[in-house]
Amino acid sequence: MPSETTTLLRSIRQWLLVAVFLLGIGVITSTHIGYVQNSVQILYWQSLVFSIAGVLGGVVAAVAGLKILGSFSQSTSGGQQTE
C-alpha cells in the first residue's frame, strides 16, 4: 500500500506533466498566430523560426501527453509490490 507521500508526489508529477502539455499546446497556438499574422510579408527566416518553434511545441506536447497516459496506466496496474 503506497504511503501518503508517494501518492502526493505522484499527483504533483501528473499535474506538472499536464502543465507542460498545455505549455506545448500554447507554443503551437502562438506560432500559428505569428505565422498567420506575418503571412502577407513574411521572410524566409521568419517562416523558418515559426516552423521550428511549432515543431518543438508539438514534440513537447506529444512527449508530455504520452507520459501522462503512461503514468495513469502505471498507477492503476502496478499497485501491488512483493516483499
N, C-alpha and C positions, 0 to 999 in steps of 0.2 A: 504494500500500500504506500503510495507516494506521500511524502510529507507536505505540509502546507507551503514550505519554502519552495520546493520543487514545482508545485502547481503554480505558485505565483510567478516564478521565473519563466515557466513555460508560457503563461498568459502574457507576460511582458514581451517575450520574444515574438509571439504571434502578433501583438499589436504593433511592434516595431516593423515587422515584415509587411503588415497592412499599410503602414505609413510610407514605407519605401515603395511599395507597389503604387500607391496613389501619387507619390512624387514622380515616378516614371511616367504615369499617365499624364500628369501635369506638364512634364517636359515635352511629351509628344504633342499635346494640345498647343503649347506655346510655340513650338517650332512650326506647327501647321499654320497658326495665326500669323507668325512672322513671314512665312513663305507666301501666304495669300496677300498680305498687306504690301509686300515688296514685289509682287509678280509683274507689275507694269514696267518697272525699270530695275530689274534685278540683274546683278552682275554674276559672273560665273562663280567667283569665290563666295559670294553671299549664299547662292543656292547650295554650294558645297557645304558650308557651315550649317545651314538648316538641315540638310540631309544627314550629315554626320550626327548632329545633336538628336535628330529624330530617331535614328537607328540606335544610338546609345540609350535613349529613353525607353525604347521598345525592349532592348535587351535587359535593362534593369527591371522593367515591369514584368517581363516574362520570367526571369530568374526568381524574383520575389514571389510571383504568383505560384510558381511550381513549388517553391519552398513552403509556402502557406499550405498548399494542398498536401504536401508530404508531411507537414507537422500534424495536420489533423488526422491523417491515416495512421501515423506512428503513435499518436497519443491514445487512439482507440484500440489498436491491435496489440501493442506492446505493454499491456498493463501488468502482466504477471512476471515476477522475477523469481528465480530459484536461488536458494542459499546453499 
